[in-house]
Amino acid sequence: RILKKVRRKIRNKQSAQDSRRRKKEYLDGLESRAAACSAQNQELRKKVQELEKLNGSLLRQLQALITRTSNKAAQTGTCVLV
């Protein structure tokens, strides 16, 4: 009976150690995933800024083209149907 009690305590101790080890591995995995996501987030923020700059530049070019073409007199053309 005492032997049974001792064996149970040993099993419980081993189980608790395993549980703590698994928890630590899980937390380490979460921390590494969080770091990776943070780095990816930074890269994506940079890309968004670059694309916003490019978008603004293209928008200004488009507005300049529209202004240039609207200032020209409208050309009339003749269409011939054969």
N, C-alpha and C positions, 0 to 999 in steps of 0.2 A: 504494500500500500504506500509506503514512504517512497519506494523506488518509482512508483507510478507518478507520484507528486513531483519528484525531482525531474523525471523525464518530461512531464508537461511544462515545468518551468523552463527547461532547456529549450523545448520547442517554441514556447512563447517568446523567449529571448531572441532566438534565431529569426522567428517571424517578424518581430519588431525591428531587428537590424535590417532584414530584407526590405521591409516596408520603408524604412528611412532611406535606404540606398535607392530604391525605385523613385521615391519622392524627389531626392536630390538629382537623379538623372533627368527626371521630368522637368524640374525647374531649370536645370542647365540647358536642356533642349529649348524650353520656352525663351530663355534669355538670348540664346544664339539666334532663334527665329526673330525675336524682337529687334536685335541688332541688324540682322539682314534686311528686315522690312524697313527699318529706319534709313539704312543706306540707300535702298531702292527708292524710298520716298524722296530723299534728297536729290537723287539723279532725275527723277520724274519732275520735281519742282524746277530744276534747271532747264530741262527740256521744254516745259511749259513756258518759261520766261523767254527762251530762244524763239519758240514758235509764236508767241505773242508779238515779239519784236518783228519777226518776219511778216506776220499778218499785217501789222501796222504799216510796214514799209510797202507791202503789196497794195494795201488799201490806198495809200498816198499816190502810188504810181497809177492805179486805176482812176482815181479822181483827176489826176493830171491829164490822163488820156481822154477822159470824158470831157473835161474842160476844153482841151485842144480841139477835139472833134466837133464839139457843139459850137465853137466860135467860127468854124468854117461855114461858108455859105452852102446851102443845100444844093446839091447837083441834080439837075433834071436829066433824065435819060429817055431815050426812045427805045421801045421794044418793037422789034419787027417779027411778025409771025409769018413764016413761009409755008 
